[in-house]
């Protein structure tokens, strides 16, 4: 019997061309390692957040006109300013508030508008129309809304221990020093102290003594104001054209300075502030309504918590687009470095919010579920195709995710729950192309013609054969995700990682399947062992491929033996 001749296979699809080009290329393995390394770098350095940041921009314009009534402010300030601001492109809402002496016009831009550009547009429009402002109007105050940096990522509650010898003023001063240090940490945007107090002189007036001296609170206030007013420096110029400055030191340096303030005269005798009031150097008691309380923890859990004590809350916000995990860790590193100093002063603290830890936990949990899903897919493929085929498909999943993560990192995206949800959503679709290719390779390897074909040619032919329908099916799925990118409003901005990442992941699945599946199949798979000739693939008509004669399936072995003897 003569040798079987086979015609050379002509590659028709991009799938076969990619498979043929990388099948025996020594750089294919290097490419796979580079892809996985880039994915790991992107996963490690990509900014992590619990939820995606939504660009919300807007601002407020405050115009002060002393002596104007609310109706006048509305007619000559608020309404004309509203009309002008509506000319700015991108503004969604304009609303105003008019009251005595002041009018406030707030604007809100469409979600997704660039905050810096929006603030510039608002400032330019107000400044361009300053000539239309009525007389007596002060310079408008333009205040942009910084939504991106208003959400704190770390909050800490500080309080004084029982053994602390610090006064409330000294305690607050230590926290202000800490706040200044935290402001110097890279990517920290804003720090705020809630419940803090400042040092001041408190004057407690005795109402009975006021009546005795026939005085009023207005006279007391006038006397204090006259002493507290800033005295300007006196400037002069000498004959030598030298500048000379004259000034006085602060008139209030101690409690005695305030007690010695002369309020009035009574029966030809001066009445001082100490005669009608008690003066002490303390803190701003009028702000006690802003104080929050914390329960001091006990070492013995069987005992009830001790009495609540005042606390001061320090909140830290990060810059938009930075890694919340890294910023939170830097903040806590500085706090822990100051712990010895705090213990010495009797200052304790409790972390009440750590957005970075929550974001990291959410990302790690989803990554854990992602790994579990990949393992489940691998186990299912072991029973369906074999462990070698399963290993090839399992490699394609991290390679696809690595490409998608790196592209997301390069385009400025952050790692958050919606981004990982997009990966989980597309995970079942990512392995489709690899499974189709490996299944077709498996079928070709077990076909009767496999013994007469070179391994590389068989792999290229099997890959090229399914390229067309696989491309069309993947493109159809991609097109179903594209309309989601055009959804507007809050929901559209929140769900944008899905239409951004799912199509990229699906396209990467095609490239990985066409490049690495044939390459790994060449390294891991082998042609199955046949008998002396080959296994006969039965067809529904019972045609024997050895003699082209009809026979029954149960007579196949005997028929093959007879044909062999005749040959």
LINRA-V152944 format. One record per pair of residues at least 6 apart in sequence whose C-alpha atoms are under 6 Angstrom apart, sorted by the first residue. I is the first residue (numbers start at 0). J is the second residue. D is the distance in Angstrom with one decimal. If there is no record, write none. Layout:
BEGIN
i:I j:J d:D
i:I j:J d:D
END
This chain:
BEGIN
i:12 j:463 d:5.7
i:14 j:463 d:5.2
i:14 j:466 d:5.0
i:14 j:513 d:5.3
i:15 j:459 d:5.5
i:15 j:462 d:5.5
i:15 j:463 d:3.9
i:17 j:513 d:5.9
i:17 j:514 d:5.7
i:18 j:459 d:5.9
i:18 j:513 d:5.4
i:18 j:514 d:5.1
i:19 j:459 d:5.8
i:21 j:27 d:6.0
i:22 j:518 d:4.8
i:35 j:398 d:5.9
i:35 j:401 d:5.7
i:38 j:401 d:3.7
i:38 j:404 d:5.9
i:38 j:405 d:5.5
i:41 j:405 d:5.3
i:45 j:408 d:6.0
i:46 j:321 d:5.6
i:46 j:322 d:3.8
i:46 j:413 d:5.0
i:46 j:414 d:5.8
i:47 j:322 d:5.2
i:47 j:323 d:5.9
i:47 j:413 d:5.8
i:47 j:414 d:4.6
i:47 j:415 d:5.9
i:48 j:358 d:4.9
i:48 j:415 d:4.9
i:49 j:358 d:4.2
i:49 j:415 d:5.1
i:49 j:416 d:6.0
i:50 j:415 d:5.4
i:50 j:416 d:5.9
i:54 j:110 d:6.0
i:54 j:111 d:4.9
i:55 j:110 d:5.3
i:56 j:108 d:5.6
i:56 j:114 d:5.0
i:57 j:106 d:5.4
i:57 j:107 d:4.3
i:57 j:108 d:5.4
i:57 j:144 d:5.4
i:58 j:105 d:5.8
i:58 j:106 d:5.5
i:58 j:142 d:5.6
i:58 j:143 d:3.9
i:58 j:144 d:5.0
i:59 j:104 d:5.6
i:59 j:105 d:4.2
i:59 j:141 d:5.8
i:59 j:142 d:5.2
i:60 j:103 d:5.6
i:60 j:104 d:5.2
i:60 j:140 d:5.7
i:60 j:141 d:4.6
i:61 j:102 d:5.9
i:61 j:103 d:4.5
i:61 j:139 d:5.6
i:61 j:140 d:5.0
i:62 j:101 d:5.7
i:62 j:102 d:5.3
i:62 j:139 d:4.7
i:63 j:100 d:5.8
i:63 j:101 d:4.4
i:63 j:136 d:5.9
i:63 j:137 d:5.6
i:64 j:100 d:4.9
i:64 j:101 d:5.8
i:64 j:136 d:4.7
i:65 j:100 d:4.7
i:66 j:100 d:5.6
i:67 j:99 d:6.0
i:67 j:100 d:4.9
i:68 j:99 d:4.9
i:69 j:97 d:5.3
i:69 j:98 d:4.3
i:69 j:99 d:4.9
i:72 j:97 d:5.9
i:72 j:102 d:6.0
i:73 j:97 d:5.5
i:77 j:102 d:6.0
i:89 j:108 d:5.7
i:89 j:109 d:6.0
i:90 j:107 d:5.9
i:90 j:108 d:4.2
i:91 j:107 d:5.7
i:91 j:108 d:5.0
i:91 j:109 d:5.3
i:92 j:106 d:5.7
i:92 j:107 d:5.1
i:93 j:105 d:5.9
i:93 j:106 d:4.6
i:94 j:104 d:5.9
i:94 j:105 d:5.5
i:95 j:103 d:5.5
i:95 j:104 d:4.1
i:95 j:105 d:5.9
i:96 j:102 d:5.8
i:96 j:103 d:5.2
i:147 j:319 d:5.8
i:148 j:316 d:5.7
i:151 j:314 d:5.8
i:151 j:315 d:5.1
i:151 j:316 d:4.2
i:152 j:315 d:6.0
i:152 j:316 d:5.4
i:152 j:353 d:5.8
i:152 j:354 d:4.5
i:153 j:314 d:5.8
i:153 j:315 d:5.2
i:153 j:352 d:5.2
i:153 j:353 d:4.7
i:154 j:313 d:5.5
i:154 j:314 d:4.4
i:154 j:351 d:5.6
i:154 j:352 d:5.0
i:155 j:312 d:5.6
i:155 j:313 d:5.2
i:155 j:349 d:5.7
i:155 j:350 d:4.6
i:155 j:351 d:5.6
i:156 j:311 d:5.7
i:156 j:312 d:4.5
i:156 j:348 d:5.4
i:156 j:349 d:5.2
i:157 j:310 d:5.4
i:157 j:311 d:5.2
i:157 j:347 d:5.8
i:157 j:348 d:4.3
i:158 j:310 d:4.7
i:158 j:346 d:5.9
i:158 j:347 d:5.5
i:159 j:345 d:6.0
i:159 j:346 d:4.8
i:160 j:345 d:5.2
i:160 j:346 d:5.9
i:163 j:345 d:4.2
i:168 j:198 d:5.9
i:171 j:195 d:6.0
i:186 j:317 d:5.7
i:186 j:318 d:5.4
i:187 j:317 d:4.5
i:188 j:316 d:5.5
i:188 j:317 d:4.7
i:188 j:318 d:5.0
i:189 j:315 d:6.0
i:189 j:316 d:5.2
i:190 j:314 d:5.6
i:190 j:315 d:4.6
i:191 j:313 d:5.8
i:191 j:314 d:5.3
i:192 j:312 d:5.7
i:192 j:313 d:4.7
i:193 j:311 d:5.8
i:193 j:312 d:5.0
i:194 j:289 d:5.3
i:194 j:290 d:4.6
i:194 j:311 d:5.0
i:195 j:311 d:5.8
i:196 j:283 d:6.0
i:197 j:282 d:5.4
i:197 j:283 d:5.9
i:198 j:281 d:5.8
i:198 j:282 d:4.4
i:199 j:281 d:5.6
i:199 j:282 d:5.1
i:200 j:279 d:5.7
i:200 j:280 d:4.5
i:200 j:281 d:5.9
i:201 j:278 d:5.7
i:201 j:279 d:5.4
i:202 j:277 d:5.7
i:202 j:278 d:4.6
i:203 j:276 d:5.3
i:203 j:277 d:5.0
i:204 j:276 d:4.1
i:205 j:275 d:5.7
i:205 j:276 d:5.5
i:208 j:275 d:5.4
i:222 j:262 d:5.7
i:232 j:245 d:5.7
i:232 j:246 d:4.8
i:233 j:244 d:5.8
i:233 j:245 d:4.9
i:234 j:243 d:5.8
i:234 j:244 d:4.8
i:235 j:242 d:5.8
i:235 j:243 d:5.1
i:236 j:242 d:4.7
i:236 j:243 d:5.9
i:258 j:272 d:5.1
i:258 j:273 d:4.6
i:259 j:271 d:5.8
i:260 j:271 d:5.5
i:260 j:272 d:5.5
i:261 j:270 d:5.8
i:261 j:271 d:4.4
i:262 j:270 d:5.6
i:262 j:271 d:5.4
i:263 j:269 d:5.9
i:263 j:270 d:5.3
i:264 j:270 d:5.3
i:291 j:309 d:5.8
i:291 j:310 d:5.6
i:292 j:307 d:5.7
i:292 j:308 d:5.3
i:292 j:309 d:4.4
i:292 j:310 d:5.3
i:293 j:307 d:5.2
i:293 j:308 d:5.5
i:294 j:307 d:4.4
i:295 j:305 d:5.8
i:323 j:355 d:4.7
i:324 j:355 d:4.0
i:327 j:355 d:5.5
i:377 j:389 d:5.4
i:377 j:393 d:5.8
i:380 j:389 d:5.0
i:381 j:389 d:5.3
i:392 j:433 d:5.8
i:399 j:507 d:5.6
i:399 j:508 d:5.7
i:403 j:504 d:5.5
i:418 j:496 d:5.3
i:421 j:497 d:4.8
i:429 j:505 d:5.9
i:429 j:508 d:5.4
i:432 j:509 d:6.0
i:432 j:512 d:5.9
i:433 j:512 d:4.7
i:436 j:462 d:5.6
i:439 j:461 d:5.7
i:440 j:461 d:5.3
i:444 j:526 d:5.7
i:458 j:517 d:5.8
i:477 j:502 d:5.1
i:480 j:498 d:5.4
i:481 j:498 d:5.8
i:483 j:498 d:5.9
i:484 j:498 d:5.4
i:541 j:549 d:5.7
i:541 j:550 d:5.7
i:542 j:548 d:5.6
i:542 j:549 d:4.8
END
